[in-house]
Amino acid sequence: MFQRIILLLLLIFSYAHAEYIDSDFDGVEDAYDKCPNTPFSELVDINGCGVKSLLSAHHFDFITGMSYSDSDYQTLNKTDTFSIPLQVDYYYKNFSIQMSTSYFATSGSGLSDTGFYDSFIGASYQDNILENLSLQVGTGILLPTYQTSLNNNKTDYSASLNLSYTFSKASFFAGYSFTLIGDDDAVIEYDDNSSDIINYQNSNAFSLGAGYYMSERLYTSVAYNYSDSIYKSIKPIETASIYAYYSLNDDYFCTLSYAYGISESASKNYASLRIGYFY
């Protein structure tokens, strides 16, 4: 008699277990699930439909690396400059905050210097104004952490506008930025009692380019870049650049960029390799 009871209980349990199926593991049986295949990261209601994502809308990334340029357009001295950038970004939906600085070491043509370039703090907002067209607006400040004898010890302010259009795997982009220079003009005195006046000016910058998604992990682009110098006596800076972004996995990524100076005022060669962590 006891064996029959045990067998009956096992049959009932097996039947009940076979009848309950929850394919998407949201806690709602498939027979009553009105929203099948709900992502595991979704919180669902009694009908199995998502009501809230359990994934955080807040994200960060940290980026560092190494860059090199073989001249300095601000002084027109032929130099070799190595720098180590450090960048931190915060993202919330379409809004982001950026903070960056860079430590450099320069040598050549009787010049040797180390220190930090100006540090940047900014914010931007991106909106998809059309299905394939996005607009990004940004603003920021340049803190005077770059110390020289040229009286450039005041805060500068910037604003930017960028457009990006995607078509299949291709993208086309254009950007404009304006920097309000807060520095006062400087006078340089020489040993022979002569002097030069360094006149600062506000600067405009433009960029135009195209990119292509070679794969889900690799994106490449080419661009033309134009920028006024912050010094009135120096001609505008023009460069042609190439860029590559590669996603190593869901967390790590790396970027490689190279720019060639078209104008005499630009660094003739600039190269950068960076690695970042996103979470």
Stockholm file with secondary structure:
# STOCKHOLM 1.0

chainA/1-279         MFQRIILLLLLIFSYAHAEYIDSDFDGVEDAYDKCPNTPFSELVDINGCGVKSLLSAHHFDFITGMSYSDSDYQTLNKTDTFSIPLQVDYYYKNFSIQMSTSYFATSGSGLSDTGFYDSFIGASYQDNILENLSLQVGTGILLPTYQTSLNNNKTDYSASLNLSYTFSKASFFAGYSFTLIGDDDAVIEYDDNSSDIINYQNSNAFSLGAGYYMSERLYTSVAYNYSDSIYKSIKPIETASIYAYYSLNDDYFCTLSYAYGISESASKNYASLRIGYFY
#=GR chainA/1-279 SS CHHHHHHHHHHHHHHHHHHCCCTTCSSSCGGGCSSTTCCTTEEECTTSCEEEECSCSEEEEEEEEEEEESCCTTTCCCCEEEEEEEEEEEEETTEEEEEEEEEEEEEETTEEEEEECCEEEEEEEEEESSSSEEEEEEEEEEECCCCCSSCCCSCEEEEEEEEEEEETTEEEEEEEEEEECCCCCEEEECTTSCEEEECBCCEEEEEEEEEEESSSSEEEEEEEEEECCSBTTSCCEEEEEEEEEEECSSSEEEEEEEEEECSTTSCSEEEEEEEEEEC
#=GC SS_cons         CHHHHHHHHHHHHHHHHHHCCCTTCSSSCGGGCSSTTCCTTEEECTTSCEEEECSCSEEEEEEEEEEEESCCTTTCCCCEEEEEEEEEEEEETTEEEEEEEEEEEEEETTEEEEEECCEEEEEEEEEESSSSEEEEEEEEEEECCCCCSSCCCSCEEEEEEEEEEEETTEEEEEEEEEEECCCCCEEEECTTSCEEEECBCCEEEEEEEEEEESSSSEEEEEEEEEECCSBTTSCCEEEEEEEEEEECSSSEEEEEEEEEECSTTSCSEEEEEEEEEEC
//
